[in-house]
Amino acid sequence: MTTVHLPPRRLVDSAPLSGSLLVALAAFGFSAKAVLVKLAYGHQVDAVTLLAMRMAFSLPFFLLMALWRRPAGGAGGISAADGWAVIGLGLLGYYLASWLDFWGLEFISAGLERLILFLYPTLVVLLSWLMLGRAIAGREVVALVLSYIGIALVVYRQITTGSADLILGAALVFGSAVAYALYLLGSHGVIARLGATRFTAYAMTAASGACLVQFALTRPLSALFVDAPVYALALAMAIFSTVLPSLLLSLGIQRIGASRAALVGSLGPVATIALAHVFLGEVLSREQSLGALLVIAGVLWAGRGKN
């Protein structure tokens, strides 16, 4: 009898599927933040107080993360230069960007906020050109044109139907996107030396401290006496829109890379618009829907071919 040797059965690599799922969950968590903020604002809480509550609830998790990622035996300590860099980047990318974002959400819809924040990859392209002299490729020019025409469509429609404060809110959130883009430009080298999880834990700890100091200097302690739902919303923001998405995104990028993560992350604005429609009653017109599609297409085109 002839023995037939079958080739070994290849196992299906689950990394792409699991990585995409992790990034999608992270995008959903980040997207829910704007809706949670708008719900909290319905209880007459201000941006500084709400941000301080969010960071106060987040801080224990990031402190535990920092201890967990601390090198054993005191090895791999942080140099003074990296320490100051982490503090500065944390204040820029997580304190200033968050404060401007929360403040801007007092004036604009959750859907518009997420679309403006989603411009940060195109801002990285522009800032790299302005600050580092990096040439802008033709693909990136197309992406910039698509993205900013899309934002113009969305903003124009809301200006004609919304409040006079919309321009202020849009400018504040755009400033948040600029701060985050600058943070991304400056963080690569430090992340390479410290690792993504360790860097994020330290940077978020610094940002949390800054938010609490800002609250202590500008608000009375009585400002924390808010309606019970605000505490629940702030805790949900801390866990589901801050801590968990940060970890899930890092794990997802490890599995599928930055390019594919950016592709999956484009679900973010769509998720925010859907959640805002369900929980806040926000509705996009046809022009705004077209604008949203142009923004998403432009950002994806900007990241096309990058690793």
N, C-alpha and C positions, 0 to 999 in steps of 0.2 A: 504494500500500500504506500502510495506517495504521500508524504507529509507536506501539507501546504502551510507555509509560514506567512501569516498575515502581518502587515506592517503594524507597529504599535499605534494604538488609537491616540490621536493628538487631543490634548485637553484644550478646551476653549479658554482663551485668555480673558479673564473677567475684569482686568484692570480698566480697559476703556469704558465698559458699562458702569462699573462701580464709581470710577472717577467722574464720569458725566453726571451720574446721580448725585454725587456729593456736591458738585459745583451747582447743579440745578437747585438743590436744597439750600445751598448758601445764597444763591441769587434770590430765592423766594424769601428767605429770612431777612436779607438786606432790604428787599422791596417792601416788606411789611412795615418797616420802621416809619416811613412817612405817614402811613395810615394810622399807626398807633399814636404818633405825635398829634395828628389832626384830631383824633378822638379825645386825647388828653386836653387839648386846647379848648374843647367844649366845656371843660370844667373850670375855666378861668384860671389856669396856671400859666406862668410866663416861661419864655424860652430858657432863661438862665436857671431857674428852679428845676424845670423838667430835665434839662441836661445834667444838672448836678445829681438829681435822683437816679437817672440812668447810669451815670458813671459810678455813683456810690454802690449801686447794686452789682455793677460789673467788676469793681475793683477786687473783691475777694477772689473771684475766679482767676483774674490775671495774676494776682500775687501767688496763688497756688500753682499756676502754670509756670511762673518764673522760678519757683522753688523746684518744681518737677524737672525743668530743663537745665537746672544749675549743674555744671560739670562736677563729677565726684572728686573728692580729695583736693578741692580748690584749684584744680587744673583748668586751663582755658579761661582765665579771668579776663575781664574787659579792660582795655587800656583807657586812659583818661580821655583820649581823643574820641574813641568809640562811645564812651559814656556820655560825653557832651553831645555827640552826634545823635545818639538815641533820644536824649531829652529834647533836643531841638527839633528833630523830625517828628517825635511824638506830639509836641506842641503844635507843629505845623499841620500834620496830616490828620490828627485825631482830636485835638482840642480846637484850633482855629477853624478847621473845616467843619467840624460838628456844630460849633457855635453859630457860624454863619448859616449853615443849613437849617438848624432849628429856628433861628430868627427869621429866615426867609419863608419858612413854612407858615409863619403867622399871616402871610399876605398872599400866597399862591396855593394852587391846588397840589395835591399829592402827585398826580400824574405828571404835571408840568415840572415839578421838582425833580422827579426821577429822570425825566428826559434831559434836563439841563445837566444833572450830575453825570449822566451817561456820556456826556461830551468829553470827559477827562482824557480818553485815549487820543482824541484829536488835539487837545491842549498840550499833551506830552509832545506830539509832533511839532507843534508851533513853538513851544518853549525850547525844545532841543535845537531848533533852527535859530531862534533868537539868542539863546544863551551859550550854546555849544558850537554853533556854526554848522550843524548837521544839515546836509542838503535834503530838501523835500522831494520825494519821488513823485512821479506822475500819478501813481495809484493813490498817494496820500492827498494830492491836490483834489482829485475827484471826491475822495472821502470828505474832505473839509467842505467842499461846495455842497454836497448832498446834506451833510449834517446841519450846516448853518442855515441853509434854505429851509430845512425841516423845522428847526427851532423858530425861525422867523414866521413860518405859517402858524405854528401853535401859539406863539406869543401874540401875534397880530390879532388872531381871533379872540383871544382872551382879553386883550386891551380894549377891543371894541365892545365887549360885553361885560367886562369885569370892573373891579374897583381901580381907583387912581393909584393905589399902593402896589399894583401888580409889578410895575417896573422896578420898584425898590426890592420887592421880594425876589424877582428874577435875577437882579444884580447881586443880591446877597448869596443866592444859591450858586450863581456863576462864580462868585468869589470863592465859595467853598470848593467848587470843582478845580479852580486854579490852584488853591492851596494843596489839594490832594495830588494834582499833577506834579507840582513842585516836590512834594513829599516822595512821589514815585521816582522822580529823577535823582533825588539825593540819597535814596535808601539802598540802591543795589549793592554797593560795596560793603556797607555795614551788614546787610542781610547775609551776604556771602561769608563774612567772617563770623557772625554770631549764630546763623541759622534762622529760618523764618519764624518758627514758633517762639524761640527765645527773644528775638528782636521784637515781635509783636507784643509779647507779654510786658517787656520793659517799656516800650513806647506807650502802650495803653495805660500802664501804671503812671507814667509821667503825665499823660493827658488827663487821667482821672484826678490826679492831685491838683492840676491847674483848674479844672472845672469846679472842684470843691473850694479852692481858694477864691475863685471869682465869686462864687455864691456867698462865701463868708464875708467878703469885702463889700458886696453890693446889695445884699438882701438880709432882712432880719430873720432870725430863726423861726419866727411865726409864719414865714412864707411856706414852710414845710407842712403847715396844718391845712391840708387840701382834702378834697373829697376822696373817699376810699378807692374809687375806681382809678384814680390817678396813680396810686401806689401799685396797683395791679398792672396798669399799662406800662409804668416805668420798669417794673420787674420783667414783664414780657419783652420790652425793648432790650433790656440788659442780657437776658438769656437767649432769646430767639432771634434778635436782630443785631446782636453785638458779639457775644462770646462764641456761641455755636457756629454762626456763619464764618467767623474768622478762622476757626479750626477746620471746618468742613472745606473751605476754599483752599487752604494750604494742603490738606490731604488730597483734594481733587487735582490740584496742579501737579502734585508729585506723580499722579497716575497718568494724566493725559497731557500735561504740558500747558504752557501759558496760552498758546494759540487756540487750542480746542476749548480751553476753559473760557476764553473770551467769547467764543462762539456760543457756548452753552449759556454764558452769563448774559447774553442778549435777551434772555427770557425776563430779565429784571424789570425793564420798563413795562413790558406787556403784563407781568404779574402785578405791578403797582397799579396800572390803569384798571385791571380787572378787579383788584381788591378795593380800590377807591370807588369804583362803580357800585360794588356790592355793599360796602359799609358806609360810604360817605355820600352816595348818590351822584358822584361826578360822572359827567357824560362828555365824550369827545364828539365834536362835529365831524363831518366828512373831511373838511380842510385840516382839522387837527389830527385826524387819523392818518391822513396822507403825510403830514409833517412828522408824526411819530415814526412811520415806516421809513421815511427818508433819513431820520436821525439814526435809527437802528442799522439801516443799510450802509450809511456812511461810516459808522464806527466799525462795523464788520469788515468793510472794504479796507479801512485803515490798517486793520490787523491781519489782513490776508497775506499769507506767506511768511509771517513772523513766527519765531519759535518762542 
